[in-house]
């Protein structure tokens, strides 16, 4: 007969269960009922300016999200600029890219005591890039060059997307704390809303907003000209270069809890053994903003550039046109295939051709690869012109134009009533 479980252990388990139940308690619900705020607080990269971040549930999709709250004590000043705040968040909801943390929804909540902007963002459970790099260093592992290239490509893909908007969206707060990495290697940039919000607000509403620049340990991510001249896209390139350096060396040693010194950055640069990687990073860290390459041009740098495989090009083409096909098209097509038929063939002089048959294809691996491409792990960016995904070129159209663009009913049109009687072809 099994020995009874010790009382202290049972007590600890009950306590853990009670804590878990407490954390899953619903504290608040969105006006539409879709988003449910829980008691558990999350730390998604110390989002600047956000006083409260809670785990929440998307009841429609059944996934966890982040419930962010931005508090304003001056109710009168908030009301005066309410329309402007709404316009800004309407625009931010449009930002949709696989390597950018998605802002799903927002709403305003005003009371006599104060006001809140509540917005729901994507939850990245795997933690920040800085946390991942620290774990890697702690385990005495070196950074894999291929992983470094893949991460740089994803970050630049997101920056290229933001900078290609009209007007360009400048992140202005890119650090290894605001970049997140998922378990499958997918990079997500967070805090994109911060600069637009803090720069566009009048002085009497800016008090809740602070930047990562106020953190001494993050000062080295900001270029020399930061705060002295109007922000340009070159600000993000400098910050990216510092992130790329930190990814390559795993950690740039700070002087205790204070800021990272120029000497520490110089030591990190000199420790890079790959001359192409060093030249790539140094071009991003140029003191003159005009000498820093654009995000799109950096994707063509020899340290990152590669000719995409036909497999990757085909995967992107398939995903872009998948809306034209039935959901189960792959499954149905597979049923009709002769597994012994030749899929591809490479002719070889004076030798039999090299053949691949359908039976040699792993459909599970193919599905996983398509899912990775769909999620943004392998962006397709090596083109002559920037090709940002999904977002209209104008992020900030004037409110009156946006209103004109909205039509509650389809425009009337004249249907074609003429008939085609004959067709003649001229050779």
Backbone torsions as a table, in degrees:
resi	resn	phi	psi	omega
1	UNK	NA	134.5	-177.3
2	UNK	-67.7	142.0	179.2
3	UNK	-69.6	143.7	178.9
4	UNK	-63.1	146.5	-178.5
5	UNK	-69.2	134.3	179.8
6	UNK	-56.5	139.9	-177.4
7	UNK	-59.4	-43.3	-179.3
8	UNK	-59.4	-38.7	-179.0
9	UNK	-65.8	-44.2	178.3
10	UNK	-60.6	-38.2	179.8
11	UNK	-64.0	-41.2	179.9
12	UNK	-64.8	-40.9	-179.8
13	UNK	-64.8	-39.9	177.9
14	UNK	-62.9	-40.6	179.1
15	UNK	-61.6	-42.9	179.6
16	UNK	-63.8	-41.0	179.3
17	UNK	-63.1	-41.3	179.4
18	UNK	-65.7	-39.9	177.6
19	UNK	-62.4	-42.5	-179.8
20	UNK	-62.7	-41.1	178.8
21	UNK	-65.3	-40.2	178.8
22	UNK	-61.0	-43.0	-177.9
23	UNK	-66.7	-29.4	-178.5
24	UNK	-87.2	-1.7	176.3
25	UNK	-58.7	139.7	178.3
26	UNK	-86.7	116.8	-179.0
27	UNK	-89.0	-31.7	-173.3
28	UNK	-160.0	157.7	-179.5
29	UNK	-131.1	147.6	177.5
30	UNK	-68.7	158.4	179.8
31	UNK	-56.0	-32.5	-179.3
32	UNK	-83.9	-10.4	179.4
33	UNK	84.8	-3.5	-176.1
34	UNK	-77.9	-37.7	-172.9
35	UNK	-105.2	127.6	-177.9
36	UNK	-119.0	117.9	-178.7
37	UNK	-79.9	131.6	178.0
38	UNK	-102.6	172.4	-179.0
39	UNK	-74.7	-28.2	-173.9
40	UNK	-69.3	124.7	177.0
41	UNK	-89.7	147.2	-179.9
42	UNK	-123.4	156.7	179.0
43	UNK	-120.2	87.2	-178.4
44	UNK	-95.1	71.7	174.2
45	UNK	76.8	22.6	179.3
46	UNK	49.5	60.0	-178.3
47	UNK	-53.2	115.9	-175.0
48	UNK	-60.3	133.0	176.1
49	UNK	88.8	-15.3	-178.8
50	UNK	-91.1	117.0	-176.7
51	UNK	-78.4	-30.4	-175.4
52	UNK	-136.2	129.6	173.9
53	UNK	-131.0	121.4	-177.1
54	UNK	-121.7	151.9	171.2
55	UNK	-72.2	141.6	-180.0
56	UNK	-140.5	168.5	-179.4
57	UNK	-118.4	132.4	171.1
58	UNK	-89.1	104.9	-173.2
59	UNK	-72.6	-17.5	178.3
60	UNK	-80.4	-45.9	-177.1
61	UNK	-92.4	-15.6	-179.5
62	UNK	71.0	32.1	-179.8
63	UNK	-124.2	158.7	177.1
64	UNK	-82.3	142.9	178.3
65	UNK	-135.6	178.3	178.6
66	UNK	-111.5	130.6	178.1
67	UNK	-99.3	108.7	-177.3
68	UNK	-103.5	140.6	178.6
69	UNK	-127.7	128.2	176.0
70	UNK	-114.8	116.3	-172.0
71	UNK	-99.0	141.4	176.0
72	UNK	-128.0	124.9	-178.5
73	UNK	-83.2	-28.2	-178.3
74	UNK	-88.1	93.5	-176.3
75	UNK	-62.9	-38.2	-177.5
76	UNK	-66.4	-45.9	179.3
77	UNK	-64.2	-37.9	179.0
78	UNK	-62.0	-45.5	-179.2
79	UNK	-62.1	-34.8	-178.9
80	UNK	-65.9	-27.4	-176.0
81	UNK	-116.0	18.1	-175.4
82	UNK	-59.9	-41.8	-178.2
83	UNK	-64.4	-39.2	179.8
84	UNK	-65.5	-40.6	178.9
85	UNK	-63.0	-42.9	179.2
86	UNK	-61.9	-43.2	179.9
87	UNK	-60.3	-42.8	-179.0
88	UNK	-62.9	-44.2	-178.3
89	UNK	-72.2	-32.3	174.7
90	UNK	-59.1	-39.6	180.0
91	UNK	-70.3	-39.4	-178.0
92	UNK	-67.4	-29.3	177.3
93	UNK	-64.3	-25.0	179.8
94	UNK	-72.1	-21.2	-176.9
95	UNK	-68.7	111.6	-174.7
96	UNK	-137.3	106.6	-178.9
97	UNK	-149.7	140.3	-176.2
98	UNK	-61.4	-20.3	-178.9
99	UNK	-105.5	19.0	177.6
100	UNK	-126.8	132.0	177.3
101	UNK	-59.2	124.0	-173.6
102	UNK	-79.8	133.6	170.5
103	UNK	-94.9	111.5	-172.5
104	UNK	-82.0	-46.8	-169.7
105	UNK	-157.4	155.6	175.1
106	UNK	-144.9	159.6	169.0
107	UNK	-157.8	161.2	-178.5
108	UNK	-105.4	142.9	180.0
109	UNK	-134.3	109.1	-176.9
110	UNK	-115.6	139.3	176.1
111	UNK	-138.3	179.2	179.8
112	UNK	-63.8	-36.5	-176.1
113	UNK	-73.5	-29.3	-176.8
114	UNK	173.1	-164.2	-178.5
115	UNK	-141.0	156.1	178.3
116	UNK	-133.3	146.1	162.4
117	UNK	-107.2	121.1	178.9
118	UNK	-109.7	128.6	177.2
119	UNK	-139.2	144.7	-175.4
120	UNK	-102.3	126.0	178.5
121	UNK	-122.5	162.3	176.9
122	UNK	-60.3	141.3	179.1
123	UNK	-98.1	122.1	176.7
124	UNK	-107.3	103.0	-169.4
125	UNK	-78.8	-17.2	-172.2
126	UNK	-81.8	-9.4	175.5
127	UNK	98.8	177.5	-175.6
128	UNK	-82.3	164.8	177.2
129	UNK	-62.1	-39.2	179.6
130	UNK	-60.3	-43.3	178.8
131	UNK	-62.6	-41.9	-179.6
132	UNK	-64.1	-43.0	-179.4
133	UNK	-64.4	-38.2	178.4
134	UNK	-64.3	-41.7	178.1
135	UNK	-63.2	-41.8	-179.7
136	UNK	-61.8	-44.3	179.9
137	UNK	-66.9	-38.6	-179.4
138	UNK	-62.2	-32.9	179.4
139	UNK	-85.9	10.1	176.7
140	UNK	58.5	41.1	178.3
141	UNK	-110.7	148.7	177.1
142	UNK	-93.2	158.8	178.7
143	UNK	-74.3	128.3	177.2
144	UNK	-73.4	128.0	-175.4
145	UNK	-61.7	-36.6	-179.1
146	UNK	-67.5	-39.8	177.5
147	UNK	-65.2	-40.3	178.4
148	UNK	-58.9	-45.3	-179.9
149	UNK	-63.8	-42.3	-178.5
150	UNK	-65.1	-40.3	178.3
151	UNK	-65.9	-45.1	178.8
152	UNK	-58.9	-42.1	-179.2
153	UNK	-62.6	-41.7	-179.7
154	UNK	-67.5	-42.3	178.8
155	UNK	-63.9	-44.2	179.6
156	UNK	-67.0	-33.3	175.8
157	UNK	-59.9	-43.8	178.7
158	UNK	-67.1	-44.5	-179.6
159	UNK	-65.6	-40.5	178.4
160	UNK	-60.7	-40.3	177.4
161	UNK	-61.4	-48.3	-178.7
162	UNK	-65.2	-43.0	-176.2
163	UNK	-73.3	-20.2	-179.8
164	UNK	-82.6	-9.1	177.8
165	UNK	-69.2	160.9	179.8
166	UNK	-125.1	108.7	0.3
167	UNK	-73.7	160.5	-179.0
168	UNK	-60.1	141.7	173.4
169	UNK	-92.2	120.1	178.4
170	UNK	-101.2	125.0	-179.1
171	UNK	-64.9	-55.3	174.9
172	UNK	72.3	6.3	-175.9
173	UNK	-151.0	33.4	-173.8
174	UNK	-82.9	114.0	175.5
175	UNK	-139.8	172.7	177.5
176	UNK	-71.0	-8.2	173.7
177	UNK	-85.0	-23.5	-178.3
178	UNK	-105.1	10.9	172.2
179	UNK	-112.2	131.9	-176.7
180	UNK	-118.1	152.6	179.8
181	UNK	-129.8	129.2	179.6
182	UNK	-89.6	169.4	-175.6
183	UNK	-61.4	-25.5	-178.6
184	UNK	-91.8	7.2	178.7
185	UNK	91.5	3.5	179.6
186	UNK	-77.2	128.2	178.9
187	UNK	-92.5	138.1	176.2
188	UNK	-130.4	129.9	175.7
189	UNK	-94.4	127.3	178.4
190	UNK	-106.8	178.8	174.1
191	UNK	64.9	23.1	-179.9
192	UNK	-63.7	-31.0	-176.6
193	UNK	-68.3	-23.3	-164.9
194	UNK	-59.2	-51.0	-173.9
195	UNK	-68.0	-42.5	179.9
196	UNK	-58.8	-45.0	-176.7
197	UNK	-67.9	-48.7	-175.2
198	UNK	-69.4	-35.8	-178.7
199	UNK	-76.1	-32.4	-175.1
200	UNK	-83.8	-19.4	-177.9
201	UNK	-76.2	145.1	173.8
202	UNK	-68.6	162.9	-174.7
203	UNK	-56.7	-36.3	-175.5
204	UNK	-72.1	-7.2	177.8
205	UNK	-114.9	1.0	-173.5
206	UNK	-82.6	-10.8	-172.2
207	UNK	-54.5	-37.1	-178.9
208	UNK	-74.8	-14.8	-173.0
209	UNK	-90.5	126.7	171.6
210	UNK	-131.9	164.1	-178.0
211	UNK	-114.4	163.4	177.5
212	UNK	-63.9	-16.3	179.3
213	UNK	-65.7	-21.5	178.1
214	UNK	-72.3	-15.2	176.6
215	UNK	-85.9	116.3	-177.5
216	UNK	-55.8	-35.0	-176.6
217	UNK	-70.6	-12.4	-179.4
218	UNK	-108.8	5.1	-177.7
219	UNK	-59.9	-31.3	-175.9
220	UNK	-70.2	-12.7	178.1
221	UNK	-79.2	-11.2	-175.6
222	UNK	-103.7	135.6	-175.2
223	UNK	-70.8	165.2	-178.3
224	UNK	-58.6	-32.5	-175.2
225	UNK	-84.5	-2.4	-174.3
226	UNK	-59.7	127.2	178.5
227	UNK	88.3	-14.4	-177.7
228	UNK	-97.8	-32.4	178.0
229	UNK	-126.4	166.7	178.6
230	UNK	-60.8	136.9	-178.7
231	UNK	-62.9	137.6	172.7
232	UNK	-128.1	175.5	-177.7
233	UNK	-61.8	-23.2	179.6
234	UNK	-61.6	-23.8	176.4
235	UNK	-60.1	-45.8	-179.5
236	UNK	-66.9	-33.5	-179.2
237	UNK	-66.3	-41.4	176.6
238	UNK	-61.1	-47.2	-179.7
239	UNK	-61.5	-41.0	177.2
240	UNK	-61.6	-42.9	179.7
241	UNK	-58.4	-39.4	178.4
242	UNK	-68.8	-38.1	175.9
243	UNK	-64.0	-42.2	179.4
244	UNK	-63.0	-38.4	177.3
245	UNK	-65.4	-44.2	179.7
246	UNK	-64.7	-37.7	177.6
247	UNK	-64.3	-37.3	-177.0
248	UNK	-70.9	-38.9	-175.6
249	UNK	-103.1	-2.5	179.1
250	UNK	76.7	-35.3	178.6
251	UNK	-160.5	135.2	171.7
252	UNK	-101.4	113.1	-171.4
253	UNK	-62.8	126.0	175.0
254	UNK	-89.4	160.6	178.6
255	UNK	-86.3	82.1	-174.7
256	UNK	68.9	-130.9	178.7
257	UNK	-93.1	2.1	-178.4
258	UNK	-89.9	-169.2	-172.5
259	UNK	-72.5	160.8	175.2
260	UNK	-74.7	130.8	-175.8
261	UNK	-85.8	162.3	175.9
262	UNK	-60.7	-35.8	-180.0
263	UNK	-63.8	-41.0	179.5
264	UNK	-65.2	-39.1	178.2
265	UNK	-66.6	-42.1	179.0
266	UNK	-62.0	-41.9	178.4
267	UNK	-62.1	-40.9	179.2
268	UNK	-63.9	-41.6	179.0
269	UNK	-63.3	-44.8	-176.9
270	UNK	-69.5	-19.7	-179.3
271	UNK	-78.7	-9.4	-179.5
272	UNK	-73.7	123.6	-177.2
273	UNK	-87.5	-25.1	-178.2
274	UNK	-84.6	115.0	-178.3
275	UNK	-63.4	-34.2	178.6
276	UNK	-66.6	-41.3	178.2
277	UNK	-64.2	-41.6	-179.6
278	UNK	-63.8	-45.5	-179.4
279	UNK	-63.8	-39.2	178.6
280	UNK	-60.4	-48.8	-178.0
281	UNK	-68.6	-41.6	-179.4
282	UNK	-63.6	-34.4	178.6
283	UNK	-64.9	-33.5	177.9
284	UNK	-72.5	-31.4	-175.1
285	UNK	-93.3	13.2	178.5
286	UNK	-56.7	136.6	-178.1
287	UNK	-68.0	-31.2	178.0
288	UNK	-84.6	116.0	-178.1
289	UNK	-56.9	-32.2	-177.5
290	UNK	-66.5	-21.3	-177.6
291	UNK	-90.0	-6.7	179.2
292	UNK	-80.8	133.3	179.9
293	UNK	-68.5	163.1	174.3
294	UNK	-77.1	162.7	178.7
295	UNK	-60.4	-40.7	-178.9
296	UNK	-66.7	-42.7	179.7
297	UNK	-65.4	-31.8	178.7
298	UNK	-63.9	-27.3	177.6
299	UNK	-66.7	-17.9	178.4
300	UNK	-96.2	1.2	178.5
301	UNK	-63.9	144.7	-174.1
302	UNK	-61.2	-22.5	-179.9
303	UNK	-74.2	-23.0	-179.3
304	UNK	-109.8	-32.6	-169.3
305	UNK	-65.7	136.1	172.1
306	UNK	-150.0	150.2	177.4
307	UNK	-75.8	123.0	-177.0
308	UNK	-64.8	142.8	177.8
309	UNK	-70.9	155.3	177.0
310	UNK	-60.5	-33.9	178.9
311	UNK	-60.8	-44.6	-179.2
312	UNK	-69.0	-41.7	178.2
313	UNK	-61.3	-42.5	179.6
314	UNK	-65.2	-39.0	179.8
315	UNK	-63.1	-44.3	178.5
316	UNK	-64.0	-40.7	179.4
317	UNK	-63.5	-43.3	179.6
318	UNK	-61.1	-45.8	-176.6
319	UNK	-68.0	-39.2	-179.3
320	UNK	-65.1	-27.2	-177.1
321	UNK	-110.8	12.5	-176.2
322	UNK	-65.6	-26.1	-180.0
323	UNK	-64.7	-18.3	179.3
324	UNK	-83.2	-10.4	-173.4
325	UNK	-111.6	156.5	173.7
326	UNK	-63.5	156.3	-177.1
327	UNK	-60.2	-38.9	-175.3
328	UNK	-97.9	29.0	-174.9
329	UNK	-61.2	-39.8	-178.3
330	UNK	-64.9	-45.2	-179.3
331	UNK	-62.1	-43.8	-178.5
332	UNK	-67.0	-41.7	179.2
333	UNK	-64.8	-37.3	-178.7
334	UNK	-63.5	-37.4	-179.0
335	UNK	-61.8	-33.7	-176.2
336	UNK	-83.5	-9.2	-174.6
337	UNK	-78.2	143.5	168.3
338	UNK	-87.9	109.3	-174.2
339	UNK	-61.7	-19.0	179.8
340	UNK	-91.9	-4.3	179.9
341	UNK	-71.3	155.4	-178.3
342	UNK	-80.6	126.0	178.7
343	UNK	-85.9	-43.7	-178.9
344	UNK	-151.1	155.3	-176.8
345	UNK	-145.7	134.8	175.8
346	UNK	-113.0	112.4	178.1
347	UNK	-66.8	142.8	177.5
348	UNK	-133.6	127.5	-177.8
349	UNK	-62.8	136.0	177.5
350	UNK	57.9	17.5	175.7
351	UNK	-141.8	156.8	176.5
352	UNK	-61.9	147.3	-179.7
353	UNK	-65.9	153.4	176.8
354	UNK	-88.1	122.6	-173.4
355	UNK	-120.6	146.5	170.5
356	UNK	-119.6	132.9	178.8
357	UNK	-105.3	158.2	-178.9
358	UNK	-58.2	-30.2	-178.8
359	UNK	-66.3	-19.5	-179.0
360	UNK	-85.9	-5.0	-179.2
361	UNK	-88.5	129.1	175.6
362	UNK	-88.5	109.1	-177.1
363	UNK	-69.4	-29.2	176.6
364	UNK	-65.6	-43.5	177.9
365	UNK	-65.1	-37.9	179.6
366	UNK	-65.3	-42.5	177.6
367	UNK	-61.4	-42.6	-179.9
368	UNK	-64.5	-41.3	179.6
369	UNK	-63.3	-44.2	178.5
370	UNK	-62.0	-39.3	178.8
371	UNK	-65.2	-40.8	178.0
372	UNK	-63.5	-42.0	178.7
373	UNK	-65.2	-42.8	179.3
374	UNK	-61.6	-36.0	-178.2
375	UNK	-79.1	-11.4	176.3
376	UNK	100.0	11.9	-179.7
377	UNK	-71.7	-30.4	179.9
378	UNK	-121.2	76.8	-179.0
379	UNK	-67.4	148.9	180.0
380	UNK	-107.3	95.2	-170.9
381	UNK	-124.5	-3.0	-174.7
382	UNK	-84.1	71.5	179.3
383	UNK	-126.3	164.3	-176.1
384	UNK	-66.9	-25.5	178.7
385	UNK	-128.5	151.6	-179.7
386	UNK	-61.7	139.4	-178.9
387	UNK	-129.7	69.4	178.0
388	UNK	-65.5	151.0	-174.6
389	UNK	-95.2	135.8	160.1
390	UNK	74.1	-26.5	-173.8
391	UNK	-94.3	131.8	173.7
392	UNK	-58.1	152.2	-175.9
393	UNK	-59.8	-33.7	-177.5
394	UNK	-97.6	109.6	176.8
395	UNK	-78.4	-31.7	-172.1
396	UNK	-121.9	68.3	176.2
397	UNK	-72.3	148.0	176.9
398	UNK	-57.3	143.4	-176.7
399	UNK	-54.8	-37.2	-178.4
400	UNK	-66.7	-35.3	178.5
401	UNK	-70.2	-40.1	179.0
402	UNK	-61.6	-36.8	-179.6
403	UNK	-67.6	-39.2	179.3
404	UNK	-64.1	-34.4	-175.5
405	UNK	-69.4	-21.2	-176.6
406	UNK	-85.6	121.2	176.2
407	UNK	-120.2	120.9	-175.2
408	UNK	-65.8	-28.6	179.2
409	UNK	-129.0	155.3	179.0
410	UNK	-61.7	145.6	178.1
411	UNK	-66.5	140.6	177.1
412	UNK	-66.9	149.8	177.5
413	UNK	-141.3	155.8	178.8
414	UNK	-87.7	123.5	179.0
415	UNK	-78.4	150.5	-179.3
416	UNK	-80.2	122.5	-178.5
417	UNK	-112.5	-8.0	-178.9
418	UNK	-73.9	152.9	-179.8
419	UNK	-112.4	146.5	177.2
420	UNK	-87.5	118.8	-176.8
421	UNK	-94.8	-40.7	-178.7
422	UNK	-152.7	155.8	178.4
423	UNK	-130.8	131.6	175.6
424	UNK	-124.2	138.9	-179.9
425	UNK	-107.7	132.9	177.6
426	UNK	-99.5	122.9	-179.1
427	UNK	-86.7	NA	NA
